[in-house]
């Protein structure tokens, strides 16, 4: 059951990262929102790495 939860979280994080990358491409450079999107991408990327490590350790 724990493996299923980790898999679901990993997929959600992958989707969130993809969405953030798309939004980052569309935000104008002069907008401060680009910085917030970049920070969000880095946070999701970190979560994704942690989830992948947890999943590998479970195997």
C-alpha positions as CSV (number, residue, x, y, z in Angstrom):
1,X,0.0,0.0,0.0
2,X,2.9,2.4,0.8
3,X,4.4,1.7,-2.6
4,X,1.1,2.8,-4.3
5,X,1.1,6.0,-2.3
6,X,4.7,6.8,-3.3
7,X,3.9,6.0,-7.0
8,X,0.8,8.3,-6.9
9,X,2.8,11.1,-5.3
10,X,5.6,10.7,-7.8
11,X,3.2,10.9,-10.7
12,X,1.5,14.0,-9.3
13,X,5.0,15.6,-8.8
14,X,5.9,14.8,-12.4
15,X,2.7,16.4,-13.6
16,X,3.2,19.5,-11.5
17,X,6.7,19.9,-12.7
18,X,5.5,19.7,-16.3
19,X,2.8,22.3,-15.7
20,X,5.3,24.6,-14.0
21,X,7.7,24.3,-16.9
22,X,5.0,25.2,-19.3
23,X,3.9,28.2,-17.3
24,X,7.5,29.3,-16.9
25,X,7.9,29.4,-20.7
26,X,4.8,31.6,-21.1
27,X,5.5,34.2,-18.4
28,X,7.2,37.4,-19.6
29,X,10.7,38.0,-18.5
30,X,9.8,41.3,-16.9
31,X,7.3,39.7,-14.6
32,X,8.4,38.8,-11.1
33,X,6.2,35.7,-11.4
34,X,8.9,33.9,-13.4
35,X,11.1,33.8,-10.2
36,X,8.3,32.3,-8.2
37,X,7.6,29.7,-10.9
38,X,11.3,28.8,-11.0
39,X,11.4,28.4,-7.2
40,X,8.3,26.2,-7.5
41,X,9.9,24.1,-10.2
42,X,12.9,23.5,-8.0
43,X,10.8,22.5,-5.0
44,X,8.8,20.0,-7.0
45,X,12.0,18.7,-8.6
46,X,13.4,18.1,-5.1
47,X,10.3,16.4,-4.0
48,X,10.4,14.2,-7.1
49,X,14.0,13.2,-6.4
50,X,13.1,12.3,-2.8
51,X,10.1,10.2,-3.9
52,X,12.3,8.4,-6.5
53,X,14.8,7.6,-3.7
54,X,12.1,6.3,-1.4
55,X,10.7,4.2,-4.2
56,X,14.1,2.7,-5.1
57,X,14.8,1.9,-1.4
58,X,11.5,0.1,-1.2
59,X,12.4,-2.2,-4.0
